[in-house]
C-alpha cells in the first residue's frame, strides 16, 4: 500500500508506541486520527509532536471501553477525512504482578475491557469504512504474554488476565481477517519487551531487581530491549510491503519466546566413534 494520502486511525497515540507509530505514518504523509484517554500530562507533548510533523491530524479524547463512545469516535474520524484506510489497534492494560500483586476483580475486568474488548468495539465500527477503501490494513498490537504467561523471567511482568487477553487478540486477528477479506488485510504484531512496553520506561521495570531485569535480557536472543523504531518499522513493513499477508501474527520479541538456556555443542554421536 502507498501510505501517502491514506487515512490512519491510531489508538493510544498519546505517548510511547502509539505516538511513535503515528509519527512514522505522518512521515509517510498519512492523514491521522489519534486517540487518547488518560496520561493527560503527556497531552501537550503529543500535540506539539504532531503539529511539528505537518500531518493533517485530529486528536480525539475517548474512553474506548465504552462501545458507543468508540463508535462515535470512528465516525468523527471517518467524517473528518472521508474514510479510514488503516487501523492501528494499539490499546491495552497490562497488570504487572510486581506492581498490582494478587488479582482483584477490578483489575481483571479492566484488562479484559481494554486489552481485548475495546479492540472489538473499534474494529466493528471501523469495518464498513475499511471495506469502502480499495485497500485497507488493520494491525493489532498484542504481547508475547499470550504465549509465555506468568512463567520464567517474565513472571513478575505478565499476569494471567493480561496473558489471556493477549492470547484472545490472536483469535480476533484470524476472525477479522475472514471478515475483512478480500480487501482488508488484518494482521497482528506480538511484542516482546520494548522500552516503553514491559521495559525500562515503565513503572514496573523499576520495581524489578537487577537480577530480574538481567534475566529478561539474557533470555532474549538478540540480547537487548526492543526500541520504538523496531516497532514502527515493523508496522510500516506490514502496511507497505505485505499485501499477501492476512490473519498472521508477526512476533517482534528479539527471540524471547525461543530463548533461554544456551545450546550445548552437537555431540559426536555413537556412529562417529566406531
Secondary structure as GFF3:
##gff-version 3
##sequence-region A 1 274
A	DSSP	beta_strand	7	10	.	.	.	ID=ss1
A	DSSP	alpha_helix	16	27	.	.	.	ID=ss2
A	DSSP	beta_strand	31	36	.	.	.	ID=ss3
A	DSSP	three_ten_helix	40	42	.	.	.	ID=ss4
A	DSSP	alpha_helix	43	53	.	.	.	ID=ss5
A	DSSP	beta_strand	57	61	.	.	.	ID=ss6
A	DSSP	alpha_helix	67	81	.	.	.	ID=ss7
A	DSSP	beta_strand	86	89	.	.	.	ID=ss8
A	DSSP	alpha_helix	97	100	.	.	.	ID=ss9
A	DSSP	alpha_helix	105	111	.	.	.	ID=ss10
A	DSSP	pi_helix	112	117	.	.	.	ID=ss11
A	DSSP	alpha_helix	118	132	.	.	.	ID=ss12
A	DSSP	beta_strand	136	143	.	.	.	ID=ss13
A	DSSP	alpha_helix	145	148	.	.	.	ID=ss14
A	DSSP	three_ten_helix	152	156	.	.	.	ID=ss15
A	DSSP	alpha_helix	160	180	.	.	.	ID=ss16
A	DSSP	beta_strand	184	191	.	.	.	ID=ss17
A	DSSP	three_ten_helix	204	207	.	.	.	ID=ss18
A	DSSP	alpha_helix	210	219	.	.	.	ID=ss19
A	DSSP	alpha_helix	228	241	.	.	.	ID=ss20
A	DSSP	beta_strand	249	252	.	.	.	ID=ss21
A	DSSP	three_ten_helix	270	273	.	.	.	ID=ss22
###
